[in-house]
Amino acid sequence: MTDTTTTGKSTEAKVEEAEAAALRIAGLSDEARAEALHSVADAIDANHDEILAANEKDVSEAEELLEAGEYTQALVDRLELSESKLESISEMVRSVAGQDDPLGKTQAARKLDEGLELYRCSVPIGVVGTIFESRPDALVQIAALCLRSGNAVILKGGSEASHSNRVLYELIREATVEESDVPDGWAQLIEARADVDTVLGMDEAIDLVMPRGSSEFVSYIQDNTSIPVLGHTEGVCHVYVDEAADLEMATDISYDAKVQYPAVCNAVETLLVHEAVAEEFLPKIAERYAEADVEMRGDEASREIVAMETATDEDWGTEYGDLVVAVRVVDSLAAAVEHVTTYGSKHTDAIVTDDSDRAGQFMRSLDSASVFHNASTRFADGYRYGLGAEVGISTGKTHARGPVGLDGLTTYQYYLEGDGQLVGTYAGADAKPFVHEDFDGEWNPGRLSGR
């Protein structure tokens, strides 16, 4: 049984339509893709009431499941939209539209011989399959970035956001297909959980899968497909307050990293404090956290300074996504690094210190996608990085890492410009040697021959 919601088409048919549209959308001009995104932003601005009405249904159903113990408050918080959030979403779409065109960039140019030039140029990946969590704005972010980068996209959101996702998807489809030159079928929405396996089996049509969820979920995707997977796993993020830290700054950063938006993956989950400053720092941050109803769970050393719940071994590796933080006192920078290396998820970690040498040691010692000095972990975000938005944060190392924006949705092709050259000329006893000289230049079809 395949997903036939919203259009009556099977998942296989939707993926085939996306594959057919991929080459056409890749050929659209920069102006056409940007204009289509402005149409999307206009459609969101003009339909707040419809979007919020659909979102209210999702939130109401989620709150019932929250009371039944099936959902967490963090999930409900991520799910809920508001007037201000919708304004932020349309602003994000316009920001993506305003980014430089990621396509057609000449990344390298090399002269192989006189009249024989090789260019490496950026192109779309093709068809991107995405499976994401409860935040409805994720659907808009992913669709906007895929459109701007010339990719077709398969969108699979969580069932808890189904009403919101349907409305947002239809607004995007109508704004792009009916009011611009974007080919029909470039974006497809699937809703049935069982059809994730259908998507994972379509390796000839889908070029990249991007799951956003737990490590177990991402591992399931990786184990059940031959499609390349760009994994966005948990955000077990740390702030380490060093012995050389400005404690007022450390308090502000630790508060912002936990409280500003606790439900997201770049919120801090574990606070590490050097023993030299623990007695002065912990009461300060405990007072601030108490104002925001943050529950602190600490090791023995931290509990001797401030009253808090007891942290278990499970706490050190937990992404709470809520107003809960684990606290540990360490006796050295090396111990802080060891803790992060042992329990972290390679997402985002920060050190607060006025000692630049210690900051450098901490930052170079970690394998996280983002490592900050004297800044909140909440800065790990595509919009804040100036990428316009993000399709997710990759904790892997290949293709793209950290917040994945437009560049992470491109690959490259090699274009060779010649004028009748033959390989035989460069082979055998009297082979002509290659020049192999790099040069600055932009690819322009036929520029050597003037054709």
N, C-alpha and C positions, 0 to 999 in steps of 0.2 A: 504494500500500500504506500503510494507516494503522496507527497504534499500537494494538494490541489487548492489550498486556501488562497484567497484574494483574487486569483485569476482563473481558477479551474484547470490550470496546467500542472503537469507532473514536474517534479524536481528535475528529472532528466531533461525535459523540454526547456525548462528555465535555464539550465546550464548551457544547453546547446544554443539558445538565443543569445546568451551572454557571450559565448565564444564567437558567434557570428558578428556580434556588435563590436568586439574588441579591436579588430583591425580598423574598423571605420572610425571609432572614437580616437584611436591613436593618430589617425590622419587629420583630425580637426585642428584648426589653427589655435594658437595661444589665445587670441581674442575671443574665439567662439567658446572655448572652455571657460574662460573667465566670465564672459557675459552670462553663460548658463548658470554659473554659481550665484551671480547677482540676482538672477531670476528666482533661485532657490531661497535666497535670503529674503527677497520681497514676499515670496509666498508664505514663509514662516511669519514674517511681520504682520501679514494681512489675515492670518488665521489663528491668532492666539486663542480665541474662545473655543474653536473646534479642537485644538491640540490639548488645551487644559481640561476640556470635558472628557476626552478620551483618557487622559492621564489620571483624572480623578477616579475613573473606574478601576484602573490598575492599582492605584494606591489603596482604594477602599477594599479591594479583594486581598491585597497584600496585608493590610492591617488585620483582617479577619484571620489570616494564616499566622500572623504575628501573635495574636492572642491564643491561637491554638498551639503555639510553640514550634511551628514549622518554618517560620521566617525569623530573621533577626531584625533589630531596629536599624542596623547599618544598611541592610538591603532596602528597607522601606525608604530610608533617607536618600539613598542613591537613586531610587526610582522616581521620587517626587520632582515635578517641574513647577515653575512659578513664572510670573510675568518677567521678573528680572533674569531668570535663567534662560527664558526664550530670547530675550534681548541679547544675552551673552552668546547664545547659539547662533543667531543671525549675524552678530558681529564676528564670530569665529569664521563663518562661511565667507564673509566679505574679506576677512584677513587672508584666507586661503586663496581667494580669487586674486588678491593683490600680490601674492608671492611671484617671484620670477619663474618663468616657464622652466620646468625641470627637464623638458624634452628637447632634443636636438642640440644639446651642448656638446661641443667637441672637447672630449676629455684628454685626448692625446693625438698628436699628429707626427708621423714619421716618414721621412723620405727613404724609400727602399732603393731607389735609383732615380736618375733623371727622368722625369715624366711618369714616375710610379710612386704614388703617395698613399699611405695607409692612415685612416682616421678611425678613432674610437669615439662613438657618439651615444649619448643617452637615449633610451627608448623605454616605453612602458613594459611592465612585466607581462601583461596580457589579461588573464582572468584571475581575480583574487577572491578566494573564499574566506569569509570572516564569520567567526562564531564568538559572540560577545555577551557581556553580562547585562545586568538589569538597567543600567543607565540609558534612557532613551536618547540622550545627546550623543552617545557613542555611535548610533546609527547615522546621525547627520555628519559627525566628524569623519567617519570612515568613508561614507559616500562622497563627501566633498573632496577629500584627499584623493580618492580614486579617480574621480572625474577630472580634477586638475592635472593629474599625472597621466591621463589618457588610458586608464584601466577600466575594464568591465568588472563588476563586483557582485558576488553572491552574499546576501546579508541574512544571517541567522541570529536573531536576538533571543533573549530569555523569554519564556512564556509569561513571566510575571509582568512584562512590559508590552504584551501583545497589542493592546488597544492603542497605546501611544505609538508603537512602531508602525502599525498599519497606517495611521493618519500621516505620520511624518514621511513614510515611504511614498504614499500616494501623492503628497504635496511635491516631493522631490521629483518623482517620475513625471508628473504633469508639468512642472515648471521647466524641466529640461527637454522632454520629448516634444511637448506641444508648443513650447514657446522659444525653441532654439533649434540648432542643427544637430543636436546630439541624437545619435541613433537609438531607436526604440530597442529595448532589451538590454541596454548597457548595465542596468541595475535590476537585481531580482531579489525578492523577499521570499524566504522559506520559513515555515513556522513549526513544522512537526519535528519533534526531537529525533524520531527514527530516521528522518531523512538526512541527518548529519552523516550517517554511514553511507548513504547514497552518494553524497558529495565527496566523501573521502575515497570512494572507489572510482571517481571519474578523473583519473590522473592524466588522461589524454586531452581533457578539455580545460582543466583547472591548473594554473601554473604555480600558485602559492596559496597556502592555507595559513591564516592568522587567528589562532585561538586566544581569547582573553579569559583567564580563569585560574583555578588552582593548579598547583604542580601536578596533582593526580589527573586533572582534566587534560592538561597539555600533554602529559605522558600518554594518556589514552589516545589522543589524536595522533601523536607521533608513532605509536605502535600499530595504528590501524590504517595507515595510508602510505603510499609511495610518493605522494606529493610533498615537495619541500615545505617544511613547517617553520614559521617565524614565531617563536613562543613568547608569550607574555604571561609569566607566572606570578607567584605571590610577591607582595612587597613587604618583606620583613626588614624594615629600614631602621637604622641606628643613628643616634646622636651621641658622640663621645665628648664629654666635658673634660678637657685636659687640665693638668695641674697649672698650666700657664694661661688658662682661660680668663677673659673678662667675665666675671660671674653675672653681671647685669645683662650683658649680651647673651650669655649662655642661657639665662632664665627666659629671655624673650624668644630666643630661637627654639628652645625646648617646648615652650608653650605654643608657639605658632605651628611647629611641626606636628603637634598632637591635636590641637584644638581647632585650628582654622577650618579644617574639613577632615574629620577623623575617618570617614567612610571610604577614602580613596587609597590607592595603592602606594602613594608616596608619603603618606603620613607616618610619623615615627612610631615604632612599636616597642623598641627597647632603648632605654636611656642608660648609658655607661658613664660612670663618674670616677675620676681619679681620687684615690683615698686622701690625697693632700688637701683637696678642696671640698670633700664630701660633707663635712660637718657644717661648713658655711653655706654650701650651695643647696643641699637637699631641703632644708627648711624653707628656703626661698621659693624653690619650684613647687614644693608641696602646697604652699599657701596659694600660689597661682593656680595650680591644678584643682585645688579644692573649690575655688571660685567657679570653675567650669564643670564641676562634678566628675572629674577624672579619677578613676580608681587606679591606685598605684599598687603594684605587686613587686615586692623586693626580696633580695637575698638577705642573709642574716646581718651582714654589715650595714646595709641600708636601713633595716628595721631597727637597729640599735640607735639610729639617729632620728628617724621619723617613723611614727606608727603607720603601718600599712599592711596589706594582706601579704601572705607568704607566696613567693614565686616558686613554681615547680619547674622541673626540667622541661616540661611541655611549653611553659610560657616563653622560654627563650626563642623558640622557633615558630611562634604563633603570630599570624597576621590578624589582629583583632578587628580592624575596620570599625572601631568603636572607641568610646572614651575610656580606654584601659591602656596602661603603659607598664611594662616591666622595667625594673630598676636594678642595676648591679654596680657595686663598688669594685673597682679594679686597682691593682697596685702599680701598674705601669702602662705605658702606651702599647708595649708589645702584648700585654694581656688583653687590652681592648681590641687590638687587631686579631688576636687569636679567637676572641669571642665572636667577632663579626664573621670571620672566616668559617667558624664552626657552625654558627646558627643562621647566618644571613642568607638571603636569596639572590644576591648579586644584583640588586635593584638600585638602591640609593642609600648612601651612608655619608655622615658628616662629622667633622671634628671642629670643636670650638677651642681655639688657642691663639695666643698672641705670639707664639714662637713659630716662625716660618719654617725652620728646619724640622721641627716636630710635625708640623702640618704636612710638609712634603713627604716625610717618612710614612705617615699614616696613609696619605693618598696613594703613594706608589706601592704600598704593601697590600692594597686591596684589589680584588678582581671584580668589583662592582661596575655596572654600566655607567653610573654617575657617582662621583665622590666630591663632596663640597667642603670648603673651608670657610668657617664663620658665616654660614647661610643655612636657612631652613631646608629640610628635605623636600618641602612642598614645591620648590622651584623645578623639580624634575618633571617637566611638562612640555609638550610640543609647542603650545601657544607661548609659554613663557620663554622658551628657547628661541623664539622667533621663527618657528617652523610653520606657523599658521594654525596648526592643530596636530593631532597625532592619531594614528590608527591603533596605537598601543605602545607599551614600553617593552622592548626586547631585552631579556636577560641572557640571551645567548650571545655568541661572538661573531657568527658568520652573517654576511650580507648586510645586516643593519643591527645597531646596538643602541640601547637607551630609547628615548622618545623617537618613534619612527614617523617621520614626516614625508614630504614629497620625494626626497632623494631616495628614501628607503623603499619607495614603490616603483623605482626604475631599475633597469639593468642597462646593458649596452650592446651595441652591434659594431662590427668592424666593417668599414666601407673602404674599398680599394679603388683608387682612381688611376687608370692607366691609359695607354695609347697604343694598344696592340702588342704589349710585351708577352713573351712566351717563357714558360719555366725552363724549357730546353736551353735557352740562352745562358741560364745561370747554373747549368749542370754539366758534368763531364770534364774531360781533361782541360779544355779551353774555356771553362766556365767564367763568365763575367762576374766579378765580385759585387755584392750588395753594398750600398752606401750606409744604410741604417743610421740616419741622422735625424734626431728629433728637431722639430721646429715649431714655432708659434704660427698657428693658422686655423681657420675655420673651414669645415667641409662645405663645399659648394659643388653639387653634381655637375660633372662635365667641364669643370673650370680649366682642366689641363688642355683639353682639345678644343675648347671654345664652343662645343656643341650644346 
